Amino acid sequence: MSKNEIRLRRQKLTGRGIERFRNYGAVLERHEQEKRIRKIVRVFTFFLIILIVITLLVIISRVEKRLTPADPAPKQSYSASYPRPPLL
């Protein structure tokens, strides 16, 4: 294993540090590929986070609908201040 490969494994690639290697083309290509992979992972992670949040909101709204009764029937009770209608 050459010194260049050891250095590549030990350190992350940066745009400025690439120029000092002998196989500049291969290292530059690898750097671009790593940038692309990082961007794809970041987009996928954001998509996953948004999907989880939306799913939680839907679940919470459905649970709330189940827990709240739908228009309870009004109670028909006579108060002490109103007299009862006479029996016929």
GULO-956025 format. One record per residue (C-alpha): residue in three letters; x, z, y. Coordinates in nm, 2 decimals. Layout:
# residues N
<rest = ALA, xx = X, zz = Z, yy = Y>
...
END
This chain:
# residues 88
<rest = MET, xx = 0.00, zz = 0.00, yy = 0.00>
<rest = SER, xx = 0.14, zz = -0.10, yy = 0.34>
<rest = LYS, xx = 0.16, zz = 0.12, yy = 0.65>
<rest = ASN, xx = -0.12, zz = -0.08, yy = 0.81>
<rest = GLU, xx = -0.36, zz = -0.01, yy = 0.52>
<rest = ILE, xx = -0.27, zz = 0.36, yy = 0.53>
<rest = ARG, xx = -0.33, zz = 0.37, yy = 0.91>
<rest = LEU, xx = -0.66, zz = 0.19, yy = 0.86>
<rest = ARG, xx = -0.78, zz = 0.44, yy = 0.61>
<rest = ARG, xx = -0.67, zz = 0.74, yy = 0.81>
<rest = GLN, xx = -0.82, zz = 0.64, yy = 1.15>
<rest = LYS, xx = -1.14, zz = 0.48, yy = 1.26>
<rest = LEU, xx = -1.10, zz = 0.14, yy = 1.42>
<rest = THR, xx = -1.14, zz = 0.11, yy = 1.79>
<rest = GLY, xx = -1.14, zz = -0.20, yy = 2.01>
<rest = ARG, xx = -0.81, zz = -0.12, yy = 2.18>
<rest = GLY, xx = -0.62, zz = 0.00, yy = 1.88>
<rest = ILE, xx = -0.67, zz = -0.31, yy = 1.67>
<rest = GLU, xx = -0.41, zz = -0.53, yy = 1.86>
<rest = ARG, xx = -0.10, zz = -0.35, yy = 1.72>
<rest = PHE, xx = -0.16, zz = -0.46, yy = 1.36>
<rest = ARG, xx = 0.01, zz = -0.76, yy = 1.20>
<rest = ASN, xx = -0.31, zz = -0.88, yy = 1.03>
<rest = TYR, xx = -0.50, zz = -0.88, yy = 1.36>
<rest = GLY, xx = -0.76, zz = -1.13, yy = 1.24>
<rest = ALA, xx = -0.86, zz = -0.94, yy = 0.93>
<rest = VAL, xx = -0.87, zz = -0.60, yy = 1.12>
<rest = LEU, xx = -1.08, zz = -0.75, yy = 1.40>
<rest = GLU, xx = -1.32, zz = -0.89, yy = 1.15>
<rest = ARG, xx = -1.35, zz = -0.55, yy = 0.98>
<rest = HIS, xx = -1.40, zz = -0.38, yy = 1.31>
<rest = GLU, xx = -1.68, zz = -0.62, yy = 1.40>
<rest = GLN, xx = -1.84, zz = -0.57, yy = 1.06>
<rest = GLU, xx = -1.83, zz = -0.19, yy = 1.10>
<rest = LYS, xx = -1.99, zz = -0.22, yy = 1.45>
<rest = ARG, xx = -2.27, zz = -0.43, yy = 1.30>
<rest = ILE, xx = -2.33, zz = -0.18, yy = 1.02>
<rest = ARG, xx = -2.34, zz = 0.11, yy = 1.27>
<rest = LYS, xx = -2.59, zz = -0.07, yy = 1.48>
<rest = ILE, xx = -2.81, zz = -0.15, yy = 1.18>
<rest = VAL, xx = -2.79, zz = 0.21, yy = 1.06>
<rest = ARG, xx = -2.88, zz = 0.34, yy = 1.41>
<rest = VAL, xx = -3.19, zz = 0.10, yy = 1.43>
<rest = PHE, xx = -3.30, zz = 0.20, yy = 1.08>
<rest = THR, xx = -3.27, zz = 0.57, yy = 1.16>
<rest = PHE, xx = -3.47, zz = 0.53, yy = 1.48>
<rest = PHE, xx = -3.74, zz = 0.34, yy = 1.30>
<rest = LEU, xx = -3.75, zz = 0.60, yy = 1.03>
<rest = ILE, xx = -3.78, zz = 0.88, yy = 1.28>
<rest = ILE, xx = -4.07, zz = 0.70, yy = 1.47>
<rest = LEU, xx = -4.24, zz = 0.64, yy = 1.13>
<rest = ILE, xx = -4.22, zz = 1.00, yy = 1.04>
<rest = VAL, xx = -4.36, zz = 1.12, yy = 1.37>
<rest = ILE, xx = -4.65, zz = 0.87, yy = 1.35>
<rest = THR, xx = -4.73, zz = 0.99, yy = 1.00>
<rest = LEU, xx = -4.72, zz = 1.35, yy = 1.10>
<rest = LEU, xx = -4.96, zz = 1.28, yy = 1.39>
<rest = VAL, xx = -5.20, zz = 1.10, yy = 1.16>
<rest = ILE, xx = -5.19, zz = 1.38, yy = 0.90>
<rest = ILE, xx = -5.25, zz = 1.65, yy = 1.17>
<rest = SER, xx = -5.54, zz = 1.46, yy = 1.32>
<rest = ARG, xx = -5.71, zz = 1.42, yy = 0.98>
<rest = VAL, xx = -5.66, zz = 1.79, yy = 0.90>
<rest = GLU, xx = -5.81, zz = 1.89, yy = 1.24>
<rest = LYS, xx = -6.11, zz = 1.67, yy = 1.17>
<rest = ARG, xx = -6.17, zz = 1.85, yy = 0.83>
<rest = LEU, xx = -6.13, zz = 2.20, yy = 0.98>
<rest = THR, xx = -6.37, zz = 2.15, yy = 1.27>
<rest = PRO, xx = -6.74, zz = 2.14, yy = 1.17>
<rest = ALA, xx = -6.93, zz = 1.83, yy = 1.28>
<rest = ASP, xx = -7.21, zz = 1.93, yy = 1.53>
<rest = PRO, xx = -7.34, zz = 2.26, yy = 1.39>
<rest = ALA, xx = -7.72, zz = 2.28, yy = 1.38>
<rest = PRO, xx = -7.86, zz = 2.49, yy = 1.66>
<rest = LYS, xx = -8.00, zz = 2.83, yy = 1.56>
<rest = GLN, xx = -8.37, zz = 2.88, yy = 1.61>
<rest = SER, xx = -8.41, zz = 3.24, yy = 1.67>
<rest = TYR, xx = -8.65, zz = 3.42, yy = 1.89>
<rest = SER, xx = -8.51, zz = 3.65, yy = 2.15>
<rest = ALA, xx = -8.66, zz = 4.00, yy = 2.22>
<rest = SER, xx = -8.77, zz = 3.88, yy = 2.56>
<rest = TYR, xx = -9.00, zz = 3.60, yy = 2.43>
<rest = PRO, xx = -9.31, zz = 3.70, yy = 2.24>
<rest = ARG, xx = -9.37, zz = 3.55, yy = 1.90>
<rest = PRO, xx = -9.66, zz = 3.31, yy = 1.87>
<rest = PRO, xx = -9.97, zz = 3.46, yy = 1.72>
<rest = LEU, xx = -10.05, zz = 3.40, yy = 1.35>
<rest = LEU, xx = -10.37, zz = 3.20, yy = 1.29>
END
